[in-house]
Amino acid sequence: MTFRQELLFIMKKTNAARLLDKLKIEYEIREYEVDETDLSAGNVAGKVGLPLERVFKTLVARGDKTGVIMAVVPGGAELDLKALAAVSGNKRVEMVHLNEVLPLTGYIRGGVSPLGAKKNYPVYLDHTALDQTSICVSAGMRGMQILLRPQDLVQATRATVGEIGRGAGADNGDAMNVQQGC
């Protein structure tokens, strides 16, 4: 790698990548061309060459007792708000409004990462992540993903692992199929 290439790589490092570097956690950055009209996890999965069940989206929610929390679920799954409430010790959880995501996390829609947010919000990871050898989450900006072992994500975020996602076809009024994360 030339000096210029190294400099460009360092300049592109996100807070999420810097956090993993600080913790000495191995990861791989996967960059892709962003399609502003389709920020879905399915589209991202195709562009980074991974099956959808290994691409996880990060959703920002608010619990009635705990305040802001982050939920990390497989790209093809829905977030089960009742399950998230139970796992997080809340009676009720709701998604934060899109206009709150940037001020709360420092990240924009389509680039929300459970790593390196403005504040260390509690993170809840769907249990299916542990079935994978590696998973992909947003690196903190559109067009960049971080591929890492799920156990390393748990370590880096101090995530609580639980059953918070449901299959994409689930018929549940409290589940949300939000394809804005990752």
Secondary structure, DSSP 8 states (H G I E B T S, - for coil): --HHHHHHHHHH--HHHHHHHHTT---EEEE----TT---HHHHHHHHT--GGGBEEEEEEEETTTEEEEEEEETTSEEEHHHHHHHHT-S-EEE--HHHHHHHHS--TT---SSS-SS---EEEEGGGGGSS-EEEE-SSTTEEEEE-HHHHHHHHT-EEE--EE-TT---TTEE------
